Structure formats: structure tokens, C-alpha cells
Amino acid sequence: MAKKVEKSSVDSPTIENRKAFHDFSIGETIECGMELVGTEVKSVRGSQVSLAEGWVMAEFSPLRLNLHGVHIAEYPPAGADRQHVPLRIRRLLAKRREIEKLAGLMQAKGVSIVPLKIYFKNGFAKLLVGVGTGKTKSDKRQSISKRESQREIDRALHRRRP
């Protein structure tokens, strides 16, 4: 019997929300599944997604997670009659305990749930969401200066190596 060929993770795209790490200090992260339509999956595989404006809403009654504000572009080869709505509310799939935990954390002031990354795992689209608290301007400046100083150190060490 022939061996099963695994799909390489290089082929599957990873869409990251770099703006979230700039605007929020991310604490806990949770991996969720996404309920997508067929043309949405094709667009995600083609990296036609914008996570920057997205946010997640956790509700107690009924208990659910919803993804808002994420733009998944239409898939042109599908035709006009089979297209999805680019900015629709998408349901996220997670365990009951995780949803309850996120909904409880969201009750606190200044806490948001933001989408961080979309990737494929075993053929299924997964979304990494994080619980974030907003950064102030001084926090943002401090993280930028820390990143720049680390770059300077790395450059100096790279130049020093023979």
C-alpha cells in the first residue's frame, strides 16, 4: 500500500494581524475553528484576508463566539451567483469552557478579544484569538524603542562575527 503523502505547511498561508500586537498587549491566546463557506475557504487559502479591523464578541446567552469586521475577499472564479458576503459575521468554534472564560474576561473594562492569526491545520481553517488590553501612547513608544535597540544589538553582533 502506498504511503500517505502529507501536505507541507509551507503551502498553507498564515495571515497575521501585526496591528493587534502594536495596539494591544496580548495576554492569553486560544485557537478556534471557523465556520466558513466554500468560496471563503478558497479566498483564505489565497491570502485574501484583512484581519486588521477585526474583533471577536463573546456572548453568554446564547453561548457563542462571533468574528466581526474581518474582510475575506470574494473568489472571482466562483462566479457572481455563488459569492459570499465579504464582511459578514462569522461563527467561531471553541469549547464551552473556553467561550465562558472569554466572555467572563470581556466583562472587564478595557479588555478586547482580537484575532491574531489565521492558518490551516489538518485542512481546517483555524483562528488564533488573544485577550488584549489597549496600550497607551507611551507603551507603544516604549515597545518601539525596545525593538529598535534590539535591532542595533543584533546588527552589532552580526558585524562582529568573522
N, C-alpha and C positions, 0 to 999 in steps of 0.2 A: 504494500500500500504506500502511496506517495505521502511524503511529509507535508504537513500543512505549512504554507508559507505565511509568515507574519508580515503584516503591513508595517513599514517603518514609521517611526514617529516623526521623521523628517518631512514626510509628505503631508501630514496633517498640520494645518496652520494653528498658530497661537496668537490670539488677538488680545493685547494688553491695554489696560487703562492707566497710562502713566500719569495722567492728570490727577487721578484719585490719590496717588502717593504724594503729589505735590500739595494738594488741598487738604488732605486728611492725614491724621496719624492713625494707622490701621492697627487694630488690636487682634481680635480673634477672626479667623477665616473658616469658612465652611464651603464644601464642594456640593453643588446642587446639579440636578439634571434639569434639562429644559424641554418644555413641550413645544415642539416646532412643527410647522407644516413642511411638506416636501420641498417646495421652492426655497424656503428659508434655510434648510439644511444645505442646499446647493450654494446659496449665497455665502453662508458661513464658511464652507469649505473653500470658497474663492476669496476669503478675507474681505468681504464687502460689508463690514460691520463697524459701527461707530459706538463705542461704549462711553465716551467722554461725558455725555449728557444724561446717562442712565442712573437710575436709583431703584432700590428694592423696597417694597412695602410689605411688612409682616402684619397679619391681622389675626386676632383671637377668634372672632366669630364671623364667618366660618374660618376655621384654622387654615391659613394658606399664605404662600409667598407669591408676590407678583412682581414682575420686572417691568418698569416703566421707562420710557424715554430712550430706549435703545433702538437705533435705526439699522435695520437689516435691509439692504438694497434689494430691489426687485431682480429676478433672474430672467434676463431677456430671452434666452432660448425657449422658455416655457410658454410663451405666447401671452396675449392680452387677457384671455378668459381664465387662465389658471394662476394668475399672480396673487401674491399675498399683500396685505397692507403693511407697508414698511414700519410704521410707528404704532403697532398695536400693543396691547398689554399682554405679556406672555406669562404663563404659569410656570413656576419653578417647583421642582420635585425634590423634597427633602424629607427626612424622618420627622415624625410628630414631635419628638423631644427637641430636635434642633429648631423647628419652627417656633415652638413655645419659648425657647430660650431667646431667639432673635426678637420675637415680639415683646418679651419682657425687657430686653436691653433697649429696645427702641423707645420705651416709655420715658426714659431719662432725657433731660433737656440737652441738646447739642449733639446727640448721637444719631448717626445715619448709617444705613446699610448700603454699601456701594458695590457695584460689580467691578471686579478686578481683572479677570481673565476669562476668555472663552477658549476652550481647547477640546479635542476629541480624545476619548478614552474608550477603547474596545468598540469603536464605531459609533459611540453615543456622544452627543454634544454635552459638555459639562461647563458649568459656570462657577467660578470661584468668587464668592462674595465675602466682603470683610466689614466688620463693625468699625466705623471710624468716627473720630471726634474732630471737628474742624480745627485747623491750625490758624493762628493769628499771623499777622504780617511779620512779626519778629521771629516767630517759629520758622516761617518759610525762609527768611533771610539766614537764620542760623543753620538750617539744613543745607542751603545753597553754599554757604561759606565752608561748612564741614566737607561737602562733596568736592569743592574746588581745592581745598588743602590736601585732601586725599589724592586727588589727581596729581598735584605738584609732587607729593612724596613718591608716587608711583613713577612719575617721569624721571625724577632724580635717581631712583633706584635702577631704573632701566638703563639710563645713561652710564651708570657706574659699572654695570656688569661688562665683563670683557667679551 
